[in-house]
Amino acid sequence: RWFTHFYVVSVLWNGFLLIWLFQAEFLGEPLPSWIQHMHRALGRDSQSRDMGNEHFSALLVLLLLWLHSCRRLAECLWTSVFSNGVIHIVQYCFGLGYYIAIGSTVLCQVPADVSNGKELSVQIRWYHIVGVMMYIWASLRQHRCLEILASLRKSKSGKVVSLSHSVPFGDWFESVSCPHYLAELLIYVSMAIMLGFQNVTWWCVVMYVLFNQALAAALCHEFYQKNFSSYPKHRKAFIPHV
C-alpha cells in the first residue's frame, strides 16, 4: 500500500514539470535556470535545433506520464485492496527517486530552443497517434486487471471480506500470471513510440521497466505455483507463450 506514496510524489513532481514545459511550449517562456543547467550537464545544448519534433513529443509523453500517475494513485486509493505485506526501505527510497528521475528524463529530451524560451509550433505526427492509441489500450487493460485482482478480496456488494491471496481468472490472466505488469511495459513502449522510435534514452527506460517487471512477475508466478496446486499450468509469468 505504500506504493501510493510513489504516485503522490509523481503526480506532484511531474505535474510541476508539465506546467513549466507547457509554458515553454506555448507561451515561449524559458525553462528555469536549474533545468537549463541540467540540460547542459547532460549535453543537451549541443543539439541546437529541434530534430524530429522532439519538443511536442516530450510534452505529450510528460502529460501521459502524469495522467498514468494520476490513474495509478486513484486505483491505489479506491480500487486495490492491499494485504499486510511490507516493502524494504531501500526499495521504497528507490521508488520515490525513480518517479522523480523519470519526469526529469523526459524533460531533458526537449531541444535547447525550448529551454531558451523560443516558442515552437506543434506538429502532430503519425507516431504520436499510434503511441496514444497504444497507451489508452494498455491503460484500460491494466485497469481491468487491477479490478479483477481487487474483486478477489471483495464481496459482490464491494465490501472487503478477505486479505488473502487467490487465483485470478479472466481477461489477460488466462494467459499470464501478471498481466498488469505486462500492461505497464506496453505503456512505456507506447511512450517510446511517441518519441519517434529513435530516442535511445527512453528505450533504456523501457529496458529497465522490462527487467524490473519481468523479475517481479517471475517471483509472483513462483508464488502462485508454490501455494496453489491447481494453478493453471499453461499460464506464463509475464509474456504470453514465453
Solvent accessible surface area in square Angstrom, and as a share of the most:
residue,aa,sasa,rsa
1,R,126,0.46
2,W,127,0.45
3,F,85,0.35
4,T,20,0.12
5,H,69,0.31
6,F,7,0.03
7,Y,11,0.04
8,V,60,0.35
9,V,42,0.24
10,S,0,0.00
11,V,28,0.16
12,L,124,0.62
13,W,64,0.23
14,N,0,0.00
15,G,11,0.11
16,F,83,0.35
17,L,1,0.00
18,L,25,0.12
19,I,104,0.53
20,W,76,0.27
21,L,0,0.00
22,F,104,0.43
23,Q,51,0.23
24,A,1,0.00
25,E,1,0.01
26,F,77,0.32
27,L,106,0.53
28,G,18,0.17
29,E,73,0.33
30,P,75,0.47
31,L,3,0.01
32,P,21,0.13
33,S,73,0.47
34,W,100,0.35
35,I,0,0.00
36,Q,32,0.14
37,H,105,0.47
38,M,51,0.23
39,H,0,0.00
40,R,121,0.44
41,A,88,0.68
42,L,121,0.60
43,G,35,0.34
44,R,21,0.08
45,D,51,0.26
46,S,95,0.61
47,Q,85,0.38
48,S,69,0.45
49,R,145,0.53
50,D,36,0.19
51,M,129,0.58
52,G,56,0.54
53,N,9,0.05
54,E,39,0.18
55,H,8,0.04
56,F,27,0.11
57,S,2,0.01
58,A,0,0.00
59,L,12,0.06
60,L,23,0.12
61,V,0,0.00
62,L,0,0.00
63,L,65,0.32
64,L,12,0.06
65,L,1,0.00
66,W,70,0.24
67,L,76,0.38
68,H,0,0.00
69,S,0,0.00
70,C,38,0.23
71,R,50,0.18
72,R,31,0.11
73,L,33,0.16
74,A,38,0.29
75,E,3,0.01
76,C,9,0.05
77,L,94,0.47
78,W,192,0.67
79,T,24,0.14
80,S,29,0.19
81,V,23,0.13
82,F,57,0.24
83,S,30,0.20
84,N,114,0.59
85,G,55,0.52
86,V,150,0.86
87,I,40,0.20
88,H,117,0.52
89,I,112,0.57
90,V,101,0.58
91,Q,97,0.43
92,Y,34,0.13
93,C,73,0.44
94,F,115,0.48
95,G,9,0.09
96,L,44,0.22
97,G,36,0.34
98,Y,35,0.13
99,Y,18,0.07
100,I,76,0.39
101,A,54,0.42
102,I,5,0.03
103,G,0,0.00
104,S,18,0.12
105,T,33,0.19
106,V,0,0.00
107,L,0,0.00
108,C,11,0.06
109,Q,21,0.10
110,V,0,0.00
111,P,1,0.00
112,A,6,0.05
113,D,18,0.09
114,V,1,0.00
115,S,1,0.01
116,N,103,0.53
117,G,19,0.18
118,K,90,0.38
119,E,105,0.47
120,L,28,0.14
121,S,80,0.52
122,V,58,0.33
123,Q,88,0.39
124,I,119,0.60
125,R,98,0.36
126,W,162,0.57
127,Y,27,0.10
128,H,3,0.01
129,I,96,0.49
130,V,65,0.37
131,G,0,0.00
132,V,41,0.23
133,M,125,0.56
134,M,42,0.19
135,Y,16,0.06
136,I,91,0.46
137,W,123,0.43
138,A,0,0.00
139,S,11,0.07
140,L,109,0.54
141,R,59,0.21
142,Q,7,0.03
143,H,58,0.26
144,R,109,0.40
145,C,0,0.00
146,L,17,0.08
147,E,65,0.29
148,I,14,0.07
149,L,47,0.23
150,A,6,0.04
151,S,62,0.40
152,L,57,0.28
153,R,25,0.09
154,K,57,0.24
155,S,43,0.28
156,K,216,0.91
157,S,103,0.66
158,G,43,0.41
159,K,146,0.62
160,V,72,0.41
161,V,97,0.56
162,S,39,0.25
163,L,73,0.36
164,S,68,0.44
165,H,99,0.44
166,S,42,0.27
167,V,25,0.14
168,P,0,0.00
169,F,116,0.48
170,G,25,0.24
171,D,53,0.28
172,W,54,0.19
173,F,0,0.00
174,E,78,0.35
175,S,47,0.30
176,V,1,0.00
177,S,1,0.01
178,C,0,0.00
179,P,0,0.00
180,H,24,0.11
181,Y,59,0.22
182,L,19,0.10
183,A,0,0.00
184,E,19,0.08
185,L,17,0.09
186,L,34,0.17
187,I,0,0.00
188,Y,3,0.01
189,V,31,0.18
190,S,0,0.00
191,M,0,0.00
192,A,1,0.01
193,I,17,0.08
194,M,0,0.00
195,L,18,0.09
196,G,16,0.15
197,F,87,0.36
198,Q,162,0.72
199,N,23,0.12
200,V,113,0.65
201,T,60,0.35
202,W,1,0.00
203,W,85,0.30
204,C,79,0.48
205,V,19,0.11
206,V,8,0.04
207,M,88,0.39
208,Y,80,0.30
209,V,6,0.03
210,L,46,0.23
211,F,131,0.54
212,N,62,0.32
213,Q,29,0.13
214,A,32,0.25
215,L,114,0.57
216,A,35,0.27
217,A,0,0.00
218,A,39,0.30
219,L,107,0.53
220,C,38,0.23
221,H,22,0.10
222,E,103,0.46
223,F,79,0.33
224,Y,15,0.06
225,Q,95,0.42
226,K,176,0.75
227,N,78,0.40
228,F,51,0.21
229,S,118,0.76
230,S,103,0.67
231,Y,12,0.04
232,P,25,0.16
233,K,187,0.79
234,H,118,0.53
235,R,5,0.02
236,K,77,0.33
237,A,22,0.17
238,F,14,0.06
239,I,64,0.32
240,P,46,0.29
241,H,171,0.77
242,V,127,0.73
